[in-house]
Amino acid sequence: MTSSTVSQARAGEGRGAALLDHLGDLRDVADDLELRVDEPMSRHTTLRLGGPADLWARPRRISALQRILGRAHARAIPVTFVGSGTNLLVRDRGVRGIVVNLGHLSEVSRPDPEGAPGRIEVEAGASTGKLLKAALAWELGGIEFLGGVPGSVGGGLVMNAGTYLGEFTDVVTEVRSLGRDGALIRRDHDACGFRYRASDLPPDEIVIGASLGLRPRPRAEIEADVQGLRARRREREPTGVSNSGSTFKNPPGDYAGRLIEAAGLKGTRVAGAVVSPKHANWLVVERRQACTAADLLALVELVRAKVAEVHGVTLDLELKIIGE
Ligand SMILES: Cc1cc2nc3c(=O)[nH]c(=O)nc-3n(C[C@H](O)[C@H](O)[C@H](O)COP(=O)(O)OP(=O)(O)OC[C@H]3O[C@@H](n4cnc5c(N)ncnc54)[C@H](O)[C@@H]3O)c2cc1C
């Protein structure tokens, strides 16, 4: 952030400018932090819905992240962490406090190709695509499951993202995060509590990176798995609409999509939000101008109530909801 960005921000209207003043002098992090005021969250989620974040912060260095966290902690300013926003619904009035995104911290490295050829270090802001590409270049297998799964590594770890080919829990050896005060916390695999589309990584910590253990595998084999997965996805998944992938988790022994379809809900809509006619577990936005976060939430509740009535099953959300 340059000093001119700060003064422009201060001159702005809205809550962000007041919060920026409350944070105090930021000159010590000026070069290492991208900061935006009253930033529309619709720009940062694949659903393209939601109101503004008071402050949107993207650190270029971990030290800047630690300083911002420390300062927010000392002033009791709420902080929310988001990745690529591919599994996120932001409510219409936006997010109070600071939203932190690690998009600038996205290194993927292989620190010891001779001694530990399968070890990869990855920063949380790296996209799953970047990680997969690096593994392919080094001919390391184990994360083929990421084929076509969008998002950041940080979001993927928190969500234990995956497909029928595997999930993050299969390859993680350590996760590193920062606590609210900016202190570093390391967790080995077992302390992360990975399970189906969830983990025990605490919501008040920001995941900054992980160590992964992969295994040598010929490039052609990796590519075949990834392409097979992508082809299967192309057949089954809606395209050309804003979405967040699957909206609900599959209940034990069944599929949310099957239950929703069998309840006759395919094509059901609230304003511009619709239960995809192609895949019933994808609640998508067909017409953005005609859709608010409240409309999508109303559709979520409608689907949940109908599935409970017809099947006696309460669906849990995979989608994460933030904001006011
Ligand atoms: C087209 C499409 C297809 C998809 N297919 C799949 C699939 O096959 N399998 C699957 O598992 N998912 C799938 N998803 C959902 C989504 O891609 C995953 O959940 C992904 O891992 C979310 O990553 P993200 O960076 O976008 O996280 P976000 O959506 O930004 O955030 C998700 C959660 O993680 C938290 N979070 C994010 N980053 C951090 C961090 N650094 N530190 C702490 N908390 C953090 C957020 O607070 C939030 O609670 C799909 C989504 C789309 C749009």
The ligand as an SDF file (V2000), in Angstrom:
LIG
                    3D

 53 58  0  0  0  0  0  0  0  0999 V2000
  -16.9910  -24.9020   -9.7870 C   0  0  0  0  0  0  0  0  0  0  0  0
  -16.6600  -25.3800   -8.4010 C   0  0  0  0  0  0  0  0  0  0  0  0
  -16.3530  -26.7080   -8.1950 C   0  0  0  0  0  0  0  0  0  0  0  0
  -16.0200  -27.1800   -6.9190 C   0  0  0  0  0  0  0  0  0  0  0  0
  -15.7120  -28.4970   -6.7450 N   0  0  0  0  0  0  0  0  0  0  0  0
  -15.3020  -28.9460   -5.5470 C   0  0  0  0  0  0  0  0  0  0  0  0
  -14.9010  -30.3150   -5.3630 C   0  0  0  0  0  0  0  0  0  0  0  0
  -14.9140  -31.1180   -6.2820 O   0  0  0  0  0  0  0  0  0  0  0  0
  -14.5010  -30.6990   -4.1250 N   0  0  0  0  0  0  0  0  0  0  0  0
  -14.4550  -29.8310   -3.0750 C   0  0  0  0  0  0  0  0  0  0  0  0
  -14.0520  -30.2370   -1.9790 O   0  0  0  0  0  0  0  0  0  0  0  0
  -14.8500  -28.5440   -3.2110 N   0  0  0  0  0  0  0  0  0  0  0  0
  -15.2490  -28.0720   -4.4160 C   0  0  0  0  0  0  0  0  0  0  0  0
  -15.6510  -26.7720   -4.5540 N   0  0  0  0  0  0  0  0  0  0  0  0
  -15.6680  -25.8880   -3.3790 C   0  0  0  0  0  0  0  0  0  0  0  0
  -14.3400  -25.1200   -3.1770 C   0  0  0  0  0  0  0  0  0  0  0  0
  -13.5950  -25.1350   -4.3480 O   0  0  0  0  0  0  0  0  0  0  0  0
  -13.5060  -25.6960   -2.0540 C   0  0  0  0  0  0  0  0  0  0  0  0
  -14.2160  -25.7310   -0.8460 O   0  0  0  0  0  0  0  0  0  0  0  0
  -12.2100  -24.8790   -1.8650 C   0  0  0  0  0  0  0  0  0  0  0  0
  -11.3050  -25.6330   -1.1190 O   0  0  0  0  0  0  0  0  0  0  0  0
  -12.4350  -23.5370   -1.1740 C   0  0  0  0  0  0  0  0  0  0  0  0
  -11.2300  -22.8040   -1.2550 O   0  0  0  0  0  0  0  0  0  0  0  0
  -11.2420  -21.2000   -1.2740 P   0  0  0  0  0  0  0  0  0  0  0  0
   -9.8290  -20.7400   -1.2630 O   0  0  0  0  0  0  0  0  0  0  0  0
  -12.0650  -20.6950   -2.3790 O   0  0  0  0  0  0  0  0  0  0  0  0
  -11.9170  -20.9160    0.1180 O   0  0  0  0  0  0  0  0  0  0  0  0
  -13.0400  -19.8270    0.4530 P   0  0  0  0  0  0  0  0  0  0  0  0
  -14.2820  -20.1540   -0.2760 O   0  0  0  0  0  0  0  0  0  0  0  0
  -12.4900  -18.4680    0.2660 O   0  0  0  0  0  0  0  0  0  0  0  0
  -13.2460  -20.1140    2.0050 O   0  0  0  0  0  0  0  0  0  0  0  0
  -13.7500  -21.3440    2.4530 C   0  0  0  0  0  0  0  0  0  0  0  0
  -13.5630  -21.4270    3.9700 C   0  0  0  0  0  0  0  0  0  0  0  0
  -12.1700  -21.4890    4.2600 O   0  0  0  0  0  0  0  0  0  0  0  0
  -11.7900  -20.4050    5.1090 C   0  0  0  0  0  0  0  0  0  0  0  0
  -10.4350  -19.9980    4.6640 N   0  0  0  0  0  0  0  0  0  0  0  0
  -10.0250  -19.7640    3.3900 C   0  0  0  0  0  0  0  0  0  0  0  0
   -8.7200  -19.4940    3.3790 N   0  0  0  0  0  0  0  0  0  0  0  0
   -8.2970  -19.5340    4.6690 C   0  0  0  0  0  0  0  0  0  0  0  0
   -7.0340  -19.3470    5.3160 C   0  0  0  0  0  0  0  0  0  0  0  0
   -5.9280  -19.0580    4.6290 N   0  0  0  0  0  0  0  0  0  0  0  0
   -6.9840  -19.4780    6.6570 N   0  0  0  0  0  0  0  0  0  0  0  0
   -8.0850  -19.7730    7.3780 C   0  0  0  0  0  0  0  0  0  0  0  0
   -9.3070  -19.9630    6.8340 N   0  0  0  0  0  0  0  0  0  0  0  0
   -9.3950  -19.8500    5.4970 C   0  0  0  0  0  0  0  0  0  0  0  0
  -12.8290  -19.3350    4.9110 C   0  0  0  0  0  0  0  0  0  0  0  0
  -12.9380  -18.5090    6.0470 O   0  0  0  0  0  0  0  0  0  0  0  0
  -14.0810  -20.1900    4.7030 C   0  0  0  0  0  0  0  0  0  0  0  0
  -14.5930  -20.6270    5.9370 O   0  0  0  0  0  0  0  0  0  0  0  0
  -15.9990  -26.2730   -5.8220 C   0  0  0  0  0  0  0  0  0  0  0  0
  -16.3160  -24.9260   -6.0320 C   0  0  0  0  0  0  0  0  0  0  0  0
  -16.6310  -24.4760   -7.3060 C   0  0  0  0  0  0  0  0  0  0  0  0
  -16.9420  -23.0200   -7.5260 C   0  0  0  0  0  0  0  0  0  0  0  0
  1  2  1  0
  2  3  1  0
  2 52  2  0
  3  4  2  0
  4  5  1  0
  4 50  1  0
  5  6  2  0
  6  7  1  0
  6 13  1  0
  7  8  2  0
  7  9  1  0
  9 10  1  0
 10 11  2  0
 10 12  1  0
 12 13  2  0
 13 14  1  0
 14 15  1  0
 14 50  1  0
 15 16  1  0
 16 17  1  0
 16 18  1  0
 18 19  1  0
 18 20  1  0
 20 21  1  0
 20 22  1  0
 22 23  1  0
 23 24  1  0
 24 25  2  0
 24 26  1  0
 24 27  1  0
 27 28  1  0
 28 29  2  0
 28 30  1  0
 28 31  1  0
 31 32  1  0
 32 33  1  0
 33 34  1  0
 33 48  1  0
 34 35  1  0
 35 36  1  0
 35 46  1  0
 36 37  1  0
 36 45  1  0
 37 38  2  0
 38 39  1  0
 39 40  1  0
 39 45  2  0
 40 41  1  0
 40 42  2  0
 42 43  1  0
 43 44  2  0
 44 45  1  0
 46 47  1  0
 46 48  1  0
 48 49  1  0
 50 51  2  0
 51 52  1  0
 52 53  1  0
M  END
$$$$
